[in-house]
Amino acid sequence: MRKIIFMITSLILMAAIAEAALTLSVSWTLSADTIMPGSQTILTLTFTNAGTSEITNVFVEQIAGPSLSLLSDATQELGAIASASSQQTSIIVKANEDAKTINSFVLVNVEYYSGTTKYSKSISVPVQIKRYPILQIENVAYDKTPEAGQDIVLSFDIMNVGDGAAKYLKISLNQSSVFSVETSGGETVIQTLDSMGSQNVKFPIIIDPDASVGINNIPVILSYQDEARISNYSQTVNIGMTITGSADFVASFEPGDNFYYGTVGEAEITISNKGSGPAEFVTVKAISDHGSKDFYVGSLDVDDSETIDLSQNLAGVSEDYPIILEISYRDKFQNSYFETMVVQAVPNRAPADYTMLLVLLVLGAVVFWYYRKKKKK
């Protein structure tokens, strides 16, 4: 019994020593880990004899996994590999033209010999085939011209110009101080957008009443997966939104200093912007039969006003009369405008001169006193 146990133990030890003396390691590299349908990658295999005994021959067989094919010989005989030596072989791997996104592989089966003793091992080399979705935003439109405080509907098309479908596509509007979204929290989801597919999406938005006139950006966030739902993608596309507004002038008259019939005085004219957009480089030409003048006002924001003082010679004036205002300005986009307004000037009658009256009263009192005194004598 002891002899049998000893013999078995000896055989196991001898086999372990033989295996340690004959060790073949296999490593690999790919020229590209991920390939598109119809493209290729080169698989390089390195076989190293890490043992102390010579490997007398090596046979290699490669088997292409799903959606792959081999453009090189599928089997090779490498011959002998001395201890601490290496040999290499390469094969060309191609993805099928009609392949979809998939994690495939190349199976490598290796048989090697020491004399007549055969050994074998297998490795699986992962190769990823990927069709990429590429998303674009096209045909941006608004149902009406955007203005501050307005409710409008933003619509655009999502176009997939890639060769792979986009899965679980989430479209989100990144809200800002310029606008807010009425419903759905600013998000919508498209389950699948195929290659060369397009889908229209709409978002009702509210433009902030205090939003400035000019060009603003609406950031659109696109989050999606590839067709195999292996990889996640995210991108931000900025949509331009031009907020417009127009100036609307209101003019009013007030009598200024010494604005009386028969005198030279000033007409105070206040020009207010009651519109939805600012006016820039505002100039006013005030014209009347009693004096005209050009004024440079500058900028008038919404709800701003400016008062100009127009000198008027009212000699010979006995009734109300018109003052014509010729206003020229530019908007935020440097478009030029011109308009004419009319205000009615209303002079006042000059108040009584109480100083002269007082002098006359004093003079009259003196005359009266002098007359009475003379009469008493």
C-alpha positions in Angstrom: 0.0 0.0 0.0 2.8 2.4 0.9 4.5 1.6 -2.4 1.4 2.4 -4.3 1.0 5.7 -2.5 4.6 6.5 -3.1 4.4 5.8 -6.8 1.3 7.9 -7.2 2.9 10.8 -5.4 6.1 10.5 -7.5 4.1 10.6 -10.7 2.2 13.7 -9.6 5.5 15.4 -8.7 7.1 14.4 -11.9 4.1 15.8 -13.9 4.3 19.0 -11.9 8.0 19.3 -12.6 7.5 18.6 -16.3 4.7 21.2 -16.5 6.8 23.8 -14.7 9.6 23.1 -17.2 7.3 23.6 -20.1 5.3 26.8 -19.8 3.9 28.7 -22.8 2.4 32.1 -22.2 0.2 33.9 -24.8 -0.3 37.7 -24.9 -2.1 39.8 -27.5 -2.5 43.3 -28.8 -5.1 44.8 -31.2 -4.4 47.7 -33.5 -7.9 48.9 -32.6 -10.0 47.6 -29.7 -13.2 49.0 -31.3 -14.0 48.9 -35.0 -16.9 50.0 -37.1 -18.9 47.7 -39.5 -16.7 47.0 -42.6 -13.5 48.1 -40.9 -10.5 46.0 -39.8 -8.1 45.5 -36.9 -4.9 43.5 -36.6 -4.6 40.9 -33.9 -1.0 40.2 -32.9 -0.3 37.1 -30.8 3.0 36.7 -28.9 3.9 33.2 -27.7 6.7 33.0 -25.0 8.3 29.9 -23.7 8.6 30.8 -20.0 9.7 27.3 -19.0 13.1 25.6 -18.9 12.5 23.0 -21.6 12.2 23.5 -25.3 8.7 23.5 -26.9 9.1 21.4 -30.0 6.1 22.7 -31.9 3.2 25.1 -31.6 -0.1 25.1 -33.6 -2.5 28.1 -33.5 -6.1 28.1 -34.5 -8.3 31.3 -34.6 -12.1 31.3 -34.7 -14.0 34.5 -35.4 -16.8 35.4 -33.1 -20.2 36.9 -34.0 -20.2 39.5 -36.8 -16.4 39.0 -37.4 -14.4 37.3 -40.2 -10.7 36.5 -40.6 -8.8 37.8 -43.6 -5.7 35.8 -42.7 -5.1 32.0 -42.4 -7.1 30.7 -39.5 -4.4 28.2 -38.5 -0.6 28.5 -38.2 2.3 26.3 -37.3 5.0 28.2 -35.5 7.5 25.4 -35.0 9.9 25.1 -32.0 10.3 27.8 -29.3 13.5 27.6 -27.2 13.4 28.4 -23.5 13.0 32.1 -22.8 12.3 32.8 -26.5 9.2 34.1 -28.2 7.4 33.9 -31.5 4.7 36.2 -33.0 1.9 35.8 -35.5 -0.7 38.3 -36.8 -4.1 38.0 -38.3 -6.4 40.5 -39.8 -9.9 40.7 -38.3 -12.8 42.4 -40.1 -16.2 43.4 -38.9 -19.0 42.4 -41.2 -20.6 45.2 -43.4 -24.0 44.6 -41.8 -22.8 44.2 -38.3 -24.5 46.0 -35.5 -23.1 47.2 -32.2 -21.9 44.1 -30.3 -19.2 42.9 -28.0 -17.6 40.1 -30.1 -14.3 38.1 -29.8 -11.7 36.0 -31.5 -11.1 32.6 -29.9 -7.5 31.5 -30.0 -6.8 27.7 -29.5 -3.2 26.7 -29.0 -1.6 23.2 -29.0 2.0 22.9 -28.2 4.3 19.9 -27.7 7.3 18.6 -25.9 8.4 15.6 -27.8 5.2 13.6 -28.2 3.5 15.1 -25.1 0.6 17.5 -26.1 -0.6 20.5 -24.2 -3.3 23.0 -25.0 -4.8 26.3 -23.9 -7.4 28.8 -25.2 -7.8 32.5 -24.8 -10.6 34.9 -25.9 -9.6 38.2 -27.4 -12.5 40.8 -27.0 -13.3 42.9 -30.1 -16.0 45.5 -29.9 -18.0 46.4 -33.0 -19.7 49.7 -32.7 -22.1 51.8 -34.9 -22.1 55.3 -33.6 -25.2 57.6 -33.4 -24.4 61.2 -34.3 -27.2 63.7 -33.4 -27.8 67.1 -34.8 -30.5 69.7 -34.2 -32.1 71.2 -37.3 -35.1 73.4 -38.3 -35.3 75.5 -35.2 -38.5 77.5 -35.1 -40.7 79.6 -32.8 -44.4 79.9 -33.3 -44.1 83.7 -32.9 -41.4 86.3 -32.6 -39.8 86.0 -29.1 -40.3 89.0 -26.9 -39.8 89.6 -23.2 -42.7 88.2 -21.1 -44.2 86.2 -24.0 -45.4 82.5 -24.0 -44.0 80.9 -27.1 -43.4 77.3 -28.5 -39.9 76.3 -29.4 -39.7 73.4 -31.9 -36.8 71.6 -33.6 -35.9 68.4 -35.3 -33.5 65.8 -33.8 -31.6 64.1 -36.7 -29.4 61.0 -36.3 -26.8 61.2 -39.1 -24.7 58.4 -37.6 -24.8 54.7 -38.7 -26.1 53.4 -35.4 -29.4 53.9 -33.6 -29.6 56.1 -30.5 -31.5 54.5 -27.6 -33.4 56.2 -24.7 -32.7 59.7 -26.0 -33.5 62.3 -23.4 -33.8 65.9 -24.5 -33.5 68.5 -21.8 -33.7 72.3 -21.8 -31.2 73.8 -19.4 -33.4 76.6 -18.0 -31.9 80.0 -17.2 -32.9 83.5 -16.1 -33.9 84.2 -19.7 -36.7 81.6 -19.9 -38.6 78.9 -18.1 -40.5 75.8 -19.3 -44.3 75.6 -18.8 -44.7 71.8 -18.7 -42.8 68.4 -18.5 -39.9 69.9 -16.5 -38.2 70.7 -19.8 -37.6 67.1 -20.7 -38.8 64.7 -23.3 -37.7 61.1 -24.2 -37.4 59.3 -27.5 -37.0 55.6 -27.0 -35.2 54.9 -30.3 -33.9 57.2 -33.1 -32.7 55.1 -36.0 -29.8 55.9 -38.3 -30.9 58.8 -40.6 -34.1 59.1 -38.6 -35.6 62.4 -37.5 -38.1 63.4 -34.9 -39.7 66.8 -34.1 -39.9 67.9 -30.5 -41.7 71.0 -29.0 -41.3 72.9 -25.8 -43.7 75.6 -24.6 -41.5 78.2 -22.9 -42.0 81.5 -21.1 -39.6 84.3 -21.7 -38.8 86.3 -18.6 -40.4 89.7 -18.5 -37.0 91.3 -17.6 -35.1 89.5 -20.4 -32.9 91.8 -22.3 -33.4 92.3 -26.0 -30.7 90.6 -28.0 -29.3 87.2 -28.9 -29.6 84.5 -26.2 -28.7 80.9 -26.0 -30.9 78.0 -25.1 -28.7 75.0 -24.0 -30.2 71.7 -25.2 -28.8 68.7 -23.4 -28.9 65.4 -25.4 -28.3 62.2 -23.3 -28.5 58.8 -25.0 -27.1 55.3 -25.4 -25.8 53.4 -28.4 -28.0 50.7 -30.1 -26.7 47.9 -27.8 -27.1 50.2 -24.7 -23.4 49.6 -24.0 -22.1 53.1 -24.0 -23.6 56.3 -22.7 -23.3 59.7 -24.5 -24.1 63.3 -23.6 -23.7 66.5 -25.5 -25.0 70.1 -25.3 -26.2 72.0 -28.3 -26.9 75.8 -28.0 -29.9 77.1 -29.8 -30.0 80.8 -30.6 -33.0 82.8 -29.5 -33.2 86.4 -30.6 -35.4 88.4 -28.2 -36.8 91.4 -30.0 -38.6 94.5 -28.8 -39.6 97.8 -30.3 -39.4 101.3 -28.8 -42.8 103.2 -28.5 -42.4 106.9 -27.7 -44.9 109.1 -25.9 -44.3 112.8 -25.7 -45.8 115.3 -23.3 -45.6 119.1 -22.9 -45.2 121.2 -19.7 -44.7 124.9 -19.5 -41.1 125.7 -18.4 -39.4 128.8 -17.2 -41.2 132.1 -18.2 -43.4 130.3 -20.7 -45.9 133.2 -21.0 -47.6 135.0 -23.9 -45.5 137.8 -25.1 -42.2 136.6 -23.5 -39.2 134.4 -24.2 -39.6 131.2 -22.3 -38.9 127.4 -22.4 -41.2 124.6 -23.4 -40.4 121.4 -21.4 -41.0 118.3 -23.6 -40.7 114.9 -22.0 -40.1 111.9 -24.3 -40.8 108.4 -22.7 -40.2 105.0 -24.1 -43.2 102.8 -23.3 -42.3 100.0 -25.7 -40.8 96.6 -25.2 -37.2 97.3 -26.4 -34.6 100.0 -25.9 -33.8 102.8 -28.3 -30.2 103.8 -28.9 -28.6 106.9 -30.4 -31.8 108.9 -30.0 -31.9 112.3 -31.6 -34.8 114.8 -31.5 -35.3 117.7 -33.8 -37.9 120.0 -32.2 -39.5 122.4 -34.7 -42.0 125.3 -34.2 -42.7 128.7 -35.6 -41.2 130.2 -32.5 -37.9 128.4 -32.3 -36.3 125.1 -33.3 -33.4 123.1 -32.0 -31.7 119.6 -32.3 -31.2 117.5 -29.2 -29.1 114.4 -28.7 -30.8 112.2 -26.1 -28.6 109.0 -26.3 -30.2 105.8 -25.0 -33.8 105.3 -23.8 -34.4 102.0 -22.1 -37.9 100.7 -21.6 -39.8 102.9 -19.2 -37.1 105.5 -19.3 -37.8 109.2 -20.1 -35.8 112.3 -21.0 -36.9 116.0 -20.8 -35.7 118.6 -23.3 -36.0 122.4 -22.8 -36.9 124.2 -26.1 -36.5 128.0 -26.0 -39.5 129.8 -27.5 -40.1 133.4 -28.5 -43.8 134.0 -27.6 -44.0 137.6 -28.8 -47.2 138.0 -30.7 -48.5 134.5 -29.7 -52.1 134.5 -28.5 -53.1 130.8 -28.6 -51.9 127.3 -28.5 -49.6 126.1 -31.2 -47.9 122.8 -32.3 -44.3 121.7 -31.8 -43.2 119.0 -34.2 -40.8 116.3 -33.0 -38.7 114.4 -35.5 -37.2 111.4 -33.6 -34.5 109.2 -35.1 -32.9 106.2 -33.3 -31.5 102.6 -33.6 -32.6 99.4 -32.0 -30.4 96.8 -30.3 -29.6 95.3 -33.7 -28.5 98.6 -35.2 -31.6 99.0 -37.4 -32.5 102.6 -38.0 -35.9 104.2 -37.4 -37.5 107.6 -37.9 -40.8 108.9 -36.6 -42.7 112.2 -36.2 -44.8 113.3 -33.3 -46.6 116.5 -32.4 -47.2 118.1 -29.0 -49.4 121.1 -28.4 -47.7 124.0 -26.6 -50.0 125.9 -24.3 -48.5 129.2 -23.0 -49.8 130.8 -19.8 -50.8 134.4 -19.2 -48.1 136.2 -17.2 -49.1 136.8 -13.6 -49.7 140.3 -12.3 -46.6 142.2 -11.3 -47.3 142.8 -7.6 -44.1 144.7 -7.0 -45.3 147.5 -9.3 -48.7 147.4 -7.7 -47.0 147.8 -4.3 -45.0 150.7 -5.5 -48.1 152.4 -6.9 -49.9 151.9 -3.6 -47.1 153.4 -1.6 -46.8 156.3 -4.1 -50.6 156.8 -3.8 -50.4 156.8 0.0 -47.7 159.4 -0.1 -49.6 161.6 -2.5 -52.7 161.2 -0.3 -50.8 162.1 2.9 -49.2 165.1 1.2 -52.6 166.3 -0.2 -54.3 166.1 3.2 -51.5 167.8 5.0 -51.5 170.7 2.5 -55.3 171.0 2.8 -55.1 171.4 6.6 -52.9 174.3 6.2 
